[in-house]
């Protein structure tokens, strides 16, 4: 997604791209459409200001119950490209601006860390692996046994050179 800067000075340029989504999405999801990027570049001192939106979507399996699901979203961006800038900011050479990294960054920062089919997903039963969203299985799950913080219960704490045994109550 390269924008060529014309030799004749301009103050504003519009852009509108469609691109294969796979190059912008993590491997654990399947792209279901093209990514659409639209916006404009406005000339500023020493560079260009890019503003616009990115529309993307993908298919995935829920992280809790593995149900196939879809996700789609439109996100906005407002970034500055400076000539020959350091690595921490977007930069461009005098002839073109590449929006690829901006699109990748915007999508990665916007995506949820946990992909759920819905906010109330109960997931799978850890005992029988049935989908708890459909019906209760009746399995007994010992929450105390499955608590990863149980190791802290009988932790020994050194305080001013003396060792004390702490009995810490853990709750999930």
N, C-alpha and C positions, 0 to 999 in steps of 0.2 A: 504494500500500500504506500507507494511512493508518490509524492506530490512534487512535480517539477516547478521550480520557481522561474517565472519568465524573466528574460533579460530586461525587458521594459519594466520599470518600477511600478508596482501595484500596492495598494493599501489593504486590499481584502481579496481572498480567494475562497470559493466554496468547493466542497468535495463531497462525493457520494460513492461509496464502494460496497461491493458484495464480495465476500471471500469464503473459501471453504473453511468451516468452523474447526475442523480437526486440528489444524496447526496452532490454535489458540486455547484448546481445552486440555485438561489432564487426561491421561490414558484410561482412567477408570470410568469415564463416561463416554457415551456414543453420541456424536453430533447428529441432530435430526433436521438441520436446516443450514442455510447459509447465514453467516454473520453479516449484519448490515451496519455500516459506519457512515455517518453523515455529519457534516458540520462546516465550520469555516475557519480560515486562518486570517488573523488580523495582524498587520505590521506593527511592531513595537520597537523601541530602541534596542538594537543589538540582536533582534530575533523576530519571532512570530509567536502569537498566542493562539493555541488551538482549542476550540470549544466545539462541542457536539454531543452526539449520543451513539451508543453501541447497543444493538439489539441482537441477543443471542439466545440459544436454547439447546437443550440436550436431553437424552434419555439416560436413565441410571437405574440401578437397583438400590432400594432403600437400605441404608446402613443398619437398620434395626430388624426389619422383617423380610428383607430381600425382594419385596414386591416391585415389579417394574413400574417406573414412574417417569414423569416428564417435568422439566424445569424450563422456564423461559423468563427473560427479564430484559428491560431496557435500562441502561445506566448512562449517566451523563459524565462528561469529562471537561476539564478546564485546565490546560497545561501550557507551559511556556517552553519553547525551543530557542536555545541561544547558540550563536555561532561558536564552534570549536570550544565548547564548554567542557568542564570536567566530567568524569564518569558518573557522578551522582545525579546529574540532571539530564534531561533530554537535550540533544544537540543536533546540529545539522551542518552540512557543508554549504557553500554559497549557492549551489544549484538545485538541491532537492531536500525534502523532508520525508523521512520514513516513519510512518505512524505505527508500524508493526509492534514495536516494544511497548508503546503507549497502550495499544489494545490488549496485549497480553497482560500487562500490569493491572489494567482496569478490571479485567475479568477475574484474574487470580485474587485480587484484593476484595472483589465483590462476592465471590462464590462462598456459600456457607461451608464451614469446615465439616459439618455432618449433614449428609443428604438424607432427609427423611421423606417418606411418602406423604405424611401430614404431621403437624406439630404434636399431635396426641398419640403418635404411634407407640404401641406397647411392646413391639418387637416379638421375638420368638422366645418360647419357654426354654430356659436353660437345661431343663431335664428332658422333656420329650420333643423339643424343637417345633412344636405346633405354633401357629400364628395366633398370638394372644389378642389380636384385633378382631378376629372372627368369632372366637368363643373361648371361654375359660376351660383349661384342660384339667384342673383339679390337682395338679402336681403340687407337692409341698416343697417349697424352696426355703432353705435355712439362710435367711438374710445375714445372720451373724457369721455363718461359715463362709459365705461368699464375699464378705467384706474385705477388700484388699488392705484396709487399715488395721486389721486385727493384729498384725505383727507389732503394732505400737503399744498394745495393751500392757505388756509386761516389760516395757523398755526401761533400761537402766540409764539414769541421767547423772552425769558428773556435774556437781555443783560445788565450787570452791574446794576442789580436791577430794571431796567425799562422794561416794556413790550412793544414790538413792534409788529405790525401786518405785516407779510410778505406776499406778493402776489407772490408765486412761480409758475413759468410756468412749467408745466409738459408735457413731450412728451414721447410717447412709441416708 
